[in-house]
């Protein structure tokens, strides 16, 4: 097996395992309850492509940042995300909103849905374990293209799974319930990152 293929396969496996229980899947699930599946997948895939390139290009610099600084920024981002999700999840329902939720995602343009999805995932992936792993693997293998491609393919696989599950669940679960669950999950991520910062 060539070193490039080994780097691609190793990175794919590691990032796939890291992303499956991660905030990436939760965020993509929530986005899929608000927008149509294809624009969400397009937006998050573009975010993953950008983050993979950044991780590979600046991998060694990212690994030199103090761990407490990275953990503190991640804690703040997740705390804000958790607050916003919980605020929306517990806000009083407006008239007609329950009927709209049962009909599925609101008709929003492809570009707007994709750009929103890109922004959410691009911000959420900063300082992520998979991003740091990608940077470390790029330095270890010396195969930046193979490592970047492996990380990208793994993240898109997880996003595709989340979009599929989100579309299946959106008709059965209330979006507000998913927002509350996601808000609690994001708050948990924030507390864990804060513990890493001060611990």
C-alpha positions as a Markdown table, in Angstrom:
| # | Residue | x | y | z |
|---|---|---|---|---|
| 1 | Unk | 0.0 | 0.0 | 0.0 |
| 2 | Unk | 1.4 | 3.4 | -1.0 |
| 3 | Unk | 2.1 | 6.0 | 1.6 |
| 4 | Unk | -0.5 | 8.3 | 0.1 |
| 5 | Unk | -3.2 | 5.6 | 0.2 |
| 6 | Unk | -2.2 | 4.8 | 3.7 |
| 7 | Unk | -2.4 | 8.4 | 4.7 |
| 8 | Unk | -5.9 | 8.8 | 3.1 |
| 9 | Unk | -7.3 | 5.6 | 4.6 |
| 10 | Unk | -5.8 | 6.3 | 8.1 |
| 11 | Unk | -7.1 | 9.9 | 8.1 |
| 12 | Unk | -10.6 | 8.8 | 6.9 |
| 13 | Unk | -10.9 | 6.2 | 9.6 |
| 14 | Unk | -9.7 | 8.5 | 12.4 |
| 15 | Unk | -11.8 | 11.5 | 11.4 |
| 16 | Unk | -14.9 | 9.3 | 10.8 |
| 17 | Unk | -14.7 | 7.9 | 14.3 |
| 18 | Unk | -14.0 | 11.4 | 15.8 |
| 19 | Unk | -16.9 | 13.0 | 14.0 |
| 20 | Unk | -19.7 | 10.4 | 14.5 |
| 21 | Unk | -20.5 | 11.4 | 18.1 |
| 22 | Unk | -19.4 | 15.0 | 17.6 |
| 23 | Unk | -21.1 | 18.3 | 17.4 |
| 24 | Unk | -20.8 | 18.2 | 13.6 |
| 25 | Unk | -23.5 | 15.5 | 13.4 |
| 26 | Unk | -25.7 | 17.3 | 15.9 |
| 27 | Unk | -25.4 | 20.7 | 14.1 |
| 28 | Unk | -26.1 | 19.1 | 10.7 |
| 29 | Unk | -29.2 | 17.3 | 12.1 |
| 30 | Unk | -30.5 | 20.6 | 13.5 |
| 31 | Unk | -29.9 | 22.4 | 10.2 |
| 32 | Unk | -31.7 | 19.6 | 8.3 |
| 33 | Unk | -34.8 | 20.2 | 10.4 |
| 34 | Unk | -34.8 | 23.9 | 9.3 |
| 35 | Unk | -33.7 | 23.6 | 5.7 |
| 36 | Unk | -33.9 | 21.2 | 2.8 |
| 37 | Unk | -31.3 | 18.4 | 2.8 |
| 38 | Unk | -29.3 | 19.1 | -0.4 |
| 39 | Unk | -28.4 | 22.8 | 0.4 |
| 40 | Unk | -27.4 | 21.7 | 3.9 |
| 41 | Unk | -25.2 | 19.0 | 2.5 |
| 42 | Unk | -23.7 | 21.4 | 0.0 |
| 43 | Unk | -23.0 | 24.1 | 2.6 |
| 44 | Unk | -21.5 | 21.7 | 5.2 |
| 45 | Unk | -19.4 | 20.0 | 2.5 |
| 46 | Unk | -17.9 | 23.4 | 1.4 |
| 47 | Unk | -17.2 | 24.2 | 5.1 |
| 48 | Unk | -15.5 | 20.8 | 5.5 |
| 49 | Unk | -13.4 | 21.4 | 2.4 |
| 50 | Unk | -12.3 | 24.8 | 3.6 |
| 51 | Unk | -11.5 | 23.5 | 7.1 |
| 52 | Unk | -9.6 | 20.5 | 5.7 |
| 53 | Unk | -7.4 | 22.9 | 3.6 |
| 54 | Unk | -6.8 | 25.2 | 6.5 |
| 55 | Unk | -6.0 | 22.3 | 8.9 |
| 56 | Unk | -3.5 | 20.8 | 6.4 |
| 57 | Unk | -1.9 | 24.1 | 5.4 |
| 58 | Unk | -1.6 | 25.5 | 8.9 |
| 59 | Unk | -1.4 | 22.2 | 10.8 |
| 60 | Unk | 1.9 | 22.7 | 12.5 |
| 61 | Unk | 0.9 | 26.3 | 13.6 |
| 62 | Unk | -2.4 | 25.0 | 15.1 |
| 63 | Unk | -0.7 | 22.4 | 17.1 |
| 64 | Unk | 1.7 | 25.0 | 18.6 |
| 65 | Unk | -1.2 | 27.1 | 20.0 |
| 66 | Unk | -1.6 | 26.7 | 23.8 |
| 67 | Unk | -4.2 | 24.1 | 24.5 |
| 68 | Unk | -5.9 | 26.3 | 27.1 |
| 69 | Unk | -6.4 | 29.1 | 24.5 |
| 70 | Unk | -8.0 | 26.7 | 22.0 |
| 71 | Unk | -10.2 | 25.1 | 24.7 |
| 72 | Unk | -11.3 | 28.5 | 26.0 |
| 73 | Unk | -12.4 | 29.7 | 22.5 |
| 74 | Unk | -14.2 | 26.4 | 21.8 |
| 75 | Unk | -16.0 | 26.7 | 25.2 |
| 76 | Unk | -17.2 | 30.2 | 24.4 |
| 77 | Unk | -18.4 | 29.3 | 20.9 |
| 78 | Unk | -20.3 | 26.3 | 22.2 |
| 79 | Unk | -21.7 | 28.2 | 25.1 |
| 80 | Unk | -23.1 | 30.8 | 22.7 |
| 81 | Unk | -24.4 | 28.1 | 20.4 |
| 82 | Unk | -26.1 | 26.3 | 23.3 |
| 83 | Unk | -27.6 | 29.5 | 24.6 |
| 84 | Unk | -29.1 | 30.4 | 21.2 |
| 85 | Unk | -30.5 | 26.9 | 20.6 |
| 86 | Unk | -32.1 | 26.7 | 24.0 |
| 87 | Unk | -33.5 | 30.2 | 23.7 |
| 88 | Unk | -35.1 | 29.4 | 20.4 |
| 89 | Unk | -36.2 | 25.9 | 21.6 |
| 90 | Unk | -38.0 | 27.3 | 24.7 |
| 91 | Unk | -39.4 | 30.4 | 23.1 |
| 92 | Unk | -43.2 | 30.5 | 23.1 |
| 93 | Unk | -44.6 | 29.1 | 19.8 |
| 94 | Unk | -46.0 | 31.7 | 17.5 |
| 95 | Unk | -49.4 | 31.2 | 15.9 |
| 96 | Unk | -49.2 | 28.7 | 13.0 |
| 97 | Unk | -45.7 | 27.7 | 13.9 |
| 98 | Unk | -46.7 | 24.2 | 15.0 |
| 99 | Unk | -48.5 | 23.6 | 11.6 |
| 100 | Unk | -45.4 | 24.8 | 9.8 |
| 101 | Unk | -43.2 | 22.5 | 11.7 |
| 102 | Unk | -45.3 | 19.5 | 10.7 |
| 103 | Unk | -45.1 | 20.5 | 7.1 |
| 104 | Unk | -41.2 | 20.4 | 7.2 |
| 105 | Unk | -38.5 | 22.9 | 6.5 |
| 106 | Unk | -39.6 | 26.4 | 5.4 |
| 107 | Unk | -39.1 | 27.2 | 1.7 |
| 108 | Unk | -35.7 | 29.0 | 1.8 |
| 109 | Unk | -33.5 | 29.6 | -1.3 |
| 110 | Unk | -30.8 | 27.0 | -2.0 |
| 111 | Unk | -28.1 | 29.6 | -1.7 |
| 112 | Unk | -29.3 | 31.0 | 1.7 |
| 113 | Unk | -29.7 | 27.5 | 3.1 |
| 114 | Unk | -26.2 | 26.5 | 1.9 |
| 115 | Unk | -24.6 | 29.7 | 3.1 |
| 116 | Unk | -26.2 | 29.4 | 6.6 |
| 117 | Unk | -25.1 | 25.8 | 6.8 |
| 118 | Unk | -21.6 | 26.7 | 5.7 |
| 119 | Unk | -21.3 | 29.4 | 8.3 |
| 120 | Unk | -22.5 | 27.3 | 11.2 |
| 121 | Unk | -20.2 | 24.3 | 10.4 |
| 122 | Unk | -17.2 | 26.5 | 9.5 |
| 123 | Unk | -17.4 | 28.2 | 12.8 |
| 124 | Unk | -18.1 | 25.0 | 14.7 |
| 125 | Unk | -15.1 | 23.1 | 13.3 |
| 126 | Unk | -12.5 | 25.6 | 14.6 |
| 127 | Unk | -10.3 | 23.9 | 17.2 |
| 128 | Unk | -12.3 | 20.7 | 16.7 |
| 129 | Unk | -10.5 | 17.4 | 17.6 |
| 130 | Unk | -10.8 | 16.2 | 14.0 |
| 131 | Unk | -9.2 | 19.5 | 12.7 |
| 132 | Unk | -6.3 | 19.1 | 15.1 |
| 133 | Unk | -6.0 | 15.4 | 14.2 |
| 134 | Unk | -5.9 | 16.4 | 10.5 |
| 135 | Unk | -3.1 | 18.9 | 11.2 |
| 136 | Unk | -1.1 | 16.3 | 13.1 |
| 137 | Unk | -1.6 | 13.6 | 10.5 |
| 138 | Unk | -0.5 | 16.0 | 7.7 |
| 139 | Unk | 2.7 | 16.6 | 9.6 |
| 140 | Unk | 3.2 | 12.9 | 10.4 |
| 141 | Unk | 2.5 | 11.4 | 7.0 |
| 142 | Unk | 4.0 | 14.2 | 4.9 |
| 143 | Unk | 1.1 | 13.7 | 2.5 |
| 144 | Unk | -1.0 | 16.9 | 2.8 |
| 145 | Unk | -3.3 | 16.1 | -0.2 |
| 146 | Unk | -4.1 | 12.6 | 0.9 |
| 147 | Unk | -4.7 | 13.6 | 4.5 |
| 148 | Unk | -6.9 | 16.6 | 3.5 |
| 149 | Unk | -8.9 | 14.4 | 1.1 |
| 150 | Unk | -9.3 | 11.7 | 3.8 |
| 151 | Unk | -10.5 | 14.2 | 6.4 |
| 152 | Unk | -12.9 | 15.8 | 3.9 |
| 153 | Unk | -14.4 | 12.5 | 2.8 |
| 154 | Unk | -14.9 | 11.3 | 6.4 |
| 155 | Unk | -16.6 | 14.6 | 7.4 |
| 156 | Unk | -18.9 | 14.5 | 4.3 |
| 157 | Unk | -19.8 | 10.9 | 5.1 |
| 158 | Unk | -20.9 | 11.9 | 8.6 |
| 159 | Unk | -22.8 | 14.9 | 7.2 |
| 160 | Unk | -24.6 | 12.8 | 4.7 |
| 161 | Unk | -25.7 | 10.4 | 7.4 |
| 162 | Unk | -26.9 | 13.3 | 9.5 |
| 163 | Unk | -28.9 | 14.7 | 6.7 |
| 164 | Unk | -30.5 | 11.3 | 5.9 |
| 165 | Unk | -31.4 | 10.8 | 9.6 |
| 166 | Unk | -32.6 | 14.4 | 10.0 |
| 167 | Unk | -34.9 | 14.1 | 7.0 |
| 168 | Unk | -36.4 | 10.8 | 8.4 |
| 169 | Unk | -36.8 | 12.3 | 11.8 |
| 170 | Unk | -38.1 | 15.8 | 10.9 |
| 171 | Unk | -41.6 | 14.6 | 10.2 |
| 172 | Unk | -41.7 | 12.6 | 13.5 |
| 173 | Unk | -40.0 | 15.0 | 15.9 |
| 174 | Unk | -40.8 | 18.5 | 16.7 |
| 175 | Unk | -38.0 | 21.0 | 15.6 |
| 176 | Unk | -38.2 | 22.7 | 19.0 |
| 177 | Unk | -37.5 | 19.4 | 20.8 |
| 178 | Unk | -34.5 | 18.8 | 18.5 |
| 179 | Unk | -33.3 | 22.4 | 19.3 |
| 180 | Unk | -33.6 | 21.8 | 23.0 |
| 181 | Unk | -31.7 | 18.5 | 22.7 |
| 182 | Unk | -29.0 | 20.2 | 20.6 |
| 183 | Unk | -28.8 | 23.1 | 23.0 |
| 184 | Unk | -28.2 | 20.8 | 25.9 |
| 185 | Unk | -25.6 | 18.9 | 23.8 |
| 186 | Unk | -23.8 | 22.2 | 22.9 |
| 187 | Unk | -23.9 | 23.3 | 26.5 |
| 188 | Unk | -22.3 | 20.0 | 27.4 |
| 189 | Unk | -19.6 | 20.5 | 24.8 |
| 190 | Unk | -19.0 | 24.0 | 26.2 |
| 191 | Unk | -18.7 | 22.7 | 29.8 |
| 192 | Unk | -16.3 | 20.0 | 28.7 |
| 193 | Unk | -14.1 | 22.5 | 26.8 |
| 194 | Unk | -14.3 | 24.8 | 29.8 |
| 195 | Unk | -13.2 | 22.0 | 32.1 |
| 196 | Unk | -10.2 | 21.3 | 29.7 |
| 197 | Unk | -9.4 | 25.0 | 29.9 |
| 198 | Unk | -9.2 | 25.3 | 33.7 |
| 199 | Unk | -8.3 | 21.7 | 34.5 |
